[in-house]
Amino acid sequence: MSNGYGIDMGTGNLKIYNQATGEITNEKNTIAIVDKDQMYAYGDEAYSMYEKAPESIAVSFPIVNGVIADFDNMQTMLLEILEHKTKAKLKGADIVIAVPTDITEVEKKAFYDMFAKTKIKAHSIMLCEKPLADALGMDLDVTEPTGVMVVDIGADTTEISVISLGGLVLSDLLPFGGNRLDESIVTYMKRKFNLVIGKKTAKNLKEKIGSAMNLSTDTMKIVGRDVVSGLPIEMEVEASTVYEGIKDDLNSIGTSIKMILEKVPPELAKDIVHSGIYLSGGSSRIRDLAAFFEEGTNIRINVAEQGDVTVAMGLNRILSDSKFSRFGYSMKSRIFS
């Protein structure tokens, strides 16, 4: 099976694994619309317009909290990226799509319909639970009778899962992730310094000098608008300021991890303590995050090397390895039931 595509429609980024080339297309999951229904730009190009576009251009994110909020535009963008960026040959292709665990059957069906409701004659369209693909992408064999704990911190959601024997033992989908951290930085800067900054600037601060432990002395220059004078000003922001902005959100994630750990059956808990907790997702790259969670749980944290694309890599294993192909399921049987 070489004509296969693994698709992870994450909130922040859309990742597509092309089995024929072994390459991953990674584009911002963003669309720019003019005249209410005409797509003006998509992907990275649309994201560059975010917070900069005039009123006539609406920049939006078609996936909200892990589910498809804008079906038509998401479908248009997905097919455009597949055709022009991935150079995909979809006719007769095997397609497997990652879906979050704690969403409804109707919401899952929307992911399936992305391809089922097109003229493309795909060979097969399958769905796969995201945590399973995530674990496979980190080279973990989830078919074994051993407990594996995966924490995927995405843009809009954080998914905490315990897997054993190819199934989910426990899972929790938190309705916040990296975007909430950005918003918290925006709020903190306004409250503490009377400075209004954009979410993009906040995201930059988080990625460049943000840290989960207050140890860094780095600084970064940014431009924002002074609330008092109303004028733009330049300011040097310290890492400790960013830490103060995001620490409460990181504590919330840490608390949720502990709550799941408290529910894990003892035999599986033994496995998790032995192998550690696996951390993935775009926000797993925040500095000192592993040390922060280790301090809270007393369990080793393994951070995925390519945390933002592990799900796409795992979908490729489902497409190419018969041992894992059972993790992909079709919705046809469910649609008519």
C-alpha positions in Angstrom: 0.0 0.0 0.0 2.0 3.0 -1.2 -0.9 5.4 -2.2 -1.9 6.2 1.4 -2.4 9.4 3.3 -2.5 9.9 7.1 -4.3 13.1 8.0 -4.2 14.9 11.4 -6.5 17.9 11.3 -5.1 19.5 14.4 -6.5 22.8 15.6 -3.4 24.9 15.0 -1.8 22.9 12.2 -2.9 20.4 9.5 -0.5 17.6 9.1 -0.6 15.2 6.1 1.7 12.1 5.8 2.2 11.1 2.2 3.1 7.4 2.1 4.5 7.5 -1.4 7.2 10.1 -0.6 7.4 9.7 3.2 7.0 13.4 3.6 4.8 15.3 6.0 3.0 18.5 4.8 2.6 20.8 7.8 0.4 23.8 7.2 -1.4 26.3 9.5 -5.0 25.3 9.8 -6.2 28.8 8.8 -8.4 30.2 6.1 -9.0 33.8 4.9 -12.4 34.5 3.4 -13.6 37.5 1.3 -17.2 38.2 0.3 -18.4 35.9 3.1 -17.8 32.7 1.1 -14.8 33.1 -1.3 -11.6 31.6 -0.1 -8.8 34.2 -0.5 -6.0 32.3 1.1 -5.3 29.2 3.2 -2.7 27.6 5.3 0.5 29.5 6.3 -0.4 32.3 3.9 -3.8 32.9 5.6 -2.1 32.7 9.0 0.3 35.5 8.1 -2.8 37.7 7.6 -4.2 36.8 11.1 -4.6 40.0 13.2 -3.4 42.1 10.2 -6.3 41.7 7.7 -8.7 44.5 6.8 -12.4 44.1 7.7 -13.2 42.8 4.2 -11.0 39.7 4.8 -12.1 37.3 7.6 -9.4 35.1 8.9 -10.6 32.1 10.8 -9.8 28.6 12.1 -12.1 25.9 10.8 -11.4 23.5 13.7 -12.4 24.5 17.2 -11.7 22.5 20.3 -10.7 19.5 18.2 -14.0 19.3 16.1 -14.8 20.7 12.7 -16.6 24.0 13.1 -16.6 25.1 9.4 -17.1 22.0 7.3 -17.2 23.5 3.8 -14.2 25.7 4.1 -12.2 23.0 5.9 -13.0 20.6 3.1 -12.0 23.1 0.4 -8.7 23.9 2.1 -7.9 20.2 2.8 -8.4 19.3 -0.9 -6.4 22.3 -2.0 -3.5 21.4 0.2 -3.6 17.7 -0.8 -3.7 18.6 -4.5 -1.3 21.5 -4.7 1.1 21.1 -1.7 1.1 17.3 -1.1 0.6 16.5 -4.9 -1.7 13.7 -3.7 -3.3 11.2 -6.0 -6.5 10.6 -4.1 -8.3 8.3 -6.6 -7.9 4.8 -5.2 -6.0 6.0 -2.2 -6.2 4.7 1.3 -6.9 7.6 3.7 -6.8 7.4 7.5 -7.9 10.4 9.6 -7.0 10.9 13.3 -10.0 11.9 15.5 -10.0 13.0 19.1 -11.4 10.4 21.5 -14.0 12.3 23.6 -16.1 13.6 20.8 -19.6 12.5 19.6 -20.3 10.0 16.7 -21.8 12.9 14.8 -18.6 15.0 15.2 -16.5 11.9 14.1 -18.7 11.5 11.1 -17.8 15.0 10.0 -14.2 14.0 9.7 -15.2 10.9 7.7 -17.5 13.0 5.4 -14.5 15.3 4.5 -13.7 12.6 1.9 -16.9 10.5 1.7 -18.9 13.5 0.5 -16.6 14.4 -2.5 -16.3 13.0 -6.0 -13.0 11.4 -5.1 -13.1 7.6 -5.4 -10.8 6.8 -2.5 -10.1 3.1 -2.0 -10.8 3.3 1.7 -11.5 6.0 4.3 -10.7 5.1 7.9 -10.7 6.9 11.2 -8.3 6.3 14.0 -8.4 7.4 17.7 -5.8 10.2 18.0 -4.0 8.9 21.1 -3.3 5.5 19.5 -1.8 7.2 16.4 0.2 9.5 18.7 1.7 6.6 20.6 2.5 4.7 17.4 4.2 7.9 16.1 6.5 7.8 19.1 7.5 4.2 18.2 5.5 2.7 21.1 3.9 -0.8 20.6 0.5 -0.2 22.0 -0.7 -3.8 21.2 1.3 -5.1 24.2 -0.4 -5.7 27.6 1.5 -2.8 29.1 0.2 0.5 30.2 1.3 3.6 28.2 0.4 7.1 29.2 0.4 9.8 26.5 -0.2 13.5 27.0 -0.8 15.5 23.8 -0.8 19.2 24.3 -2.3 20.7 21.1 -3.4 24.2 20.2 -7.0 24.0 21.4 -7.1 20.7 23.3 -5.0 18.6 25.7 -5.6 14.9 25.4 -4.5 12.7 28.3 -4.7 8.9 27.6 -3.8 5.6 29.1 -3.5 2.8 26.5 -3.1 -0.9 26.9 -3.6 -3.9 24.5 -4.5 -1.5 21.6 -7.3 0.2 23.4 -8.0 3.2 25.6 -8.2 2.4 29.3 -8.7 6.0 30.4 -8.8 9.3 28.5 -9.6 12.9 29.2 -9.9 15.7 26.6 -9.3 19.1 28.2 -10.8 22.0 26.2 -7.6 24.1 26.2 -4.0 24.0 25.0 -1.4 26.3 23.6 -3.9 28.9 22.4 -5.1 29.4 26.0 -1.5 30.0 27.1 -1.2 32.7 24.4 -4.5 34.3 25.7 -3.2 34.2 29.3 0.0 36.0 28.2 -2.1 38.7 26.5 -4.3 39.1 29.6 -1.3 39.3 32.0 0.5 41.9 29.9 -2.6 44.1 29.8 -3.2 43.7 33.6 0.4 44.1 34.7 1.8 46.6 32.2 -1.2 48.2 30.6 0.1 46.9 27.3 -2.1 45.4 24.6 -0.4 42.8 22.5 -1.6 40.5 19.7 -2.0 36.7 20.1 0.8 36.2 17.6 3.2 38.3 19.7 2.1 36.3 22.8 2.8 33.0 20.9 6.2 34.3 20.0 7.0 35.1 23.6 5.8 31.7 24.7 8.0 29.9 22.1 11.1 32.0 22.4 11.4 32.8 26.2 8.4 30.9 27.8 9.3 28.4 30.5 7.3 26.1 32.8 9.7 26.8 35.7 10.8 30.3 36.7 14.6 29.7 36.0 15.2 31.6 32.7 16.7 35.1 32.5 16.1 35.6 28.8 14.4 38.7 27.5 12.7 39.6 24.3 11.7 43.0 22.7 8.1 43.3 21.6 5.8 46.1 20.4 2.4 46.7 21.9 -0.1 49.4 22.4 -0.1 51.4 25.6 -3.6 51.4 27.1 -3.0 54.9 28.7 -1.6 56.8 25.8 -3.1 54.6 23.1 0.2 54.7 21.2 2.4 51.8 20.2 5.5 51.3 22.3 8.4 48.9 22.4 9.1 47.0 25.6 11.6 44.4 26.8 9.8 41.4 28.3 11.5 39.1 30.8 11.0 35.3 30.8 9.7 35.5 34.4 6.8 37.7 33.1 5.8 35.0 30.5 6.1 32.4 33.2 3.7 34.3 35.5 1.3 34.5 32.6 1.2 30.8 31.8 1.8 29.1 35.1 -1.9 28.7 36.1 -2.8 27.0 32.9 0.2 24.6 33.1 -0.8 23.8 36.7 -4.3 22.9 35.4 -2.8 20.4 32.9 -0.6 19.0 35.7 -3.6 18.6 38.0 -5.5 16.7 35.2 -2.5 14.4 34.6 -2.5 13.6 38.4 -6.3 12.9 38.4 -5.9 10.4 35.5 -3.0 8.8 37.3 -5.2 8.3 40.4 -7.7 6.3 38.4 -5.1 4.0 36.7 -5.4 0.3 37.8 -2.4 -0.6 39.9 -0.8 -3.1 37.4 -0.9 -0.5 34.6 0.3 2.2 37.0 3.4 0.1 37.6 4.1 0.1 33.8 3.7 3.9 33.6 6.1 4.4 36.6 8.6 2.1 34.9 8.5 3.6 31.3 7.4 7.2 32.1 4.8 9.5 30.7 5.0 10.4 27.0 4.5 14.1 26.0 3.7 15.2 22.5 1.9 18.0 20.7 3.1 21.4 19.5 3.1 22.9 23.1 5.2 20.0 24.5 8.3 22.1 23.4 7.8 24.7 26.1 11.1 24.9 28.0 11.3 22.9 31.2 7.8 21.5 30.8 9.1 17.9 31.3 10.9 18.9 34.5 7.7 20.7 35.7 5.5 17.6 35.2 8.2 15.4 36.7 8.2 17.5 39.8 4.4 17.2 40.1 4.1 13.4 39.4 7.5 11.9 40.4 7.4 10.0 37.1 9.9 10.4 34.3 8.6 12.5 31.3 9.6 11.5 27.8 9.2 14.3 25.3 8.6 13.3 21.6 11.4 14.6 19.3 8.9 15.7 16.7 6.0 16.3 19.0 3.9 18.3 16.5 3.8 15.6 13.9 3.8 12.3 15.9 0.1 11.7 15.1 0.8 11.9 11.3 3.8 9.5 11.7 1.6 7.1 13.7 -1.1 7.2 11.0 1.6 6.1 8.5 2.3 3.0 10.6 -1.4 2.1 10.5 -1.3 2.4 6.7 1.9 0.5 6.2 2.1 -2.1 9.0 -0.6 -4.9 9.0 0.0 -5.3 12.8 -1.5 -1.9 13.4 -4.1 -1.7 10.6 -6.9 -2.7 12.9 -6.7 0.7 14.6 -8.2 2.2 11.5 -12.0 1.8 11.3 -14.6 2.7 8.7 -17.8 4.6 9.6 -19.9 3.0 6.8 -21.3 0.4 9.2 -22.2 3.1 11.7 -23.8 5.5 9.2 -26.7 3.2 8.3 -27.3 1.7 11.7 
